[in-house]
Amino acid sequence: MNDQSNRRRFLKFTLAGVIGVTLGGKNLIRPAQASDLPHLDENDAQASALKYIHKSPYEDRNCANCVLLQGEAGDEWRPCQLFPGKLVSSSGWCSAWAG
């Protein structure tokens, strides 16, 4: 094959790929959502080390008002900086609580 034929073939397949991804891939790729993460288990090694529990024994101290909690206010389960890749209960508590 000559160079011009190779270029045409390359451009044809590249264009087909771009069109396929643009039109057909809309639902294939989506950003990760916090809701995709598993809930933190109280028996998890790090959770146990920090005495994490799903229901705070303190009326005024819980994950919802801790500075380490991330995500949307009002969500029942949210990401925490201390437990990457897991969600903690907003009504939970651990010994690293910081107001």
N, C-alpha and C positions, 0 to 999 in steps of 0.2 A: 504494500500500500504506500501511496505517496503521502507527503506531509499534509497536503490540503485535505485529503480524505480522512486522515487521522484527526485533524482539527475539527472537521465537521462532525465526525462521530463523537468526539469528546464533548463538543458544545451541545449536541443533541441529547446525550445522556445527562449532562449537567442540568440542562434546562428541564428535562423530564423529572429529574430528582427534585429540583427546586419547586416545581409545580406540584408534585406529589406530596412533598412535605407541607407546603402552604395550604393546599386544599384538603388533603386527606389526614393530616396529622393534628388537626385542631384539638381533638379529645385525647390524644396519646400523651401529650406532654402538658403537665400542669404543675404549678408551684407546690411545694410541700406545704401542708397545712398542719397547724399544731394539733388539730383533732386526729391526725394520722398517728400520733405518738401513743405509746402504751401508758397506762396509768402506773405510777410508782407503787410498787408492792412494799408494804410495811416491813416485810422480811428481807428486802434487798439489803445487801451488805452495807452500802453507804447510808441507806435510810436508817438501818439499825444503829450504825455508829453515831448518827446525828439525832437519834431518838425520835424520828419522824413518825407521826400518827395522822390518820385521816381526819380526826375530829379533835380540835384544840381543847385542852382542859382549861384554858384561860379565856375569859370573856372578851378581853380587850387585845389579845395577841393571837393572830392566826395568819396563815399564808396570804390572805387577801390584803392585809395591811403591812406586809413585810416588804422591804425595799428590794429584796432579791427576786421577787416574783415578777414574771413578765407576762405578756399577752394582753388580751382585752379584759378590762374591768367588767365584772359581772359574770364572766364565764366560770362555771363550776370547777373545771379542771384546766390548769394553766401551766406553762413551762416555768421552771425555776432555774436560776443560774447554778445552783448547787447540784442539780440532778439533770445533766444534759441528756437529751433524748428521751425524757420521761415527763409526764404531766403529774402535778401534785394537786391535791384537793385544795380549793380556796379556803375551806374551813379547817384545813390541817394545821399542823405546827411541827417545828423541829427546834432543837437546841441552838441552832444558828440564827434564829429569828432576830431580825433587826428592824426597828421601827423608824 
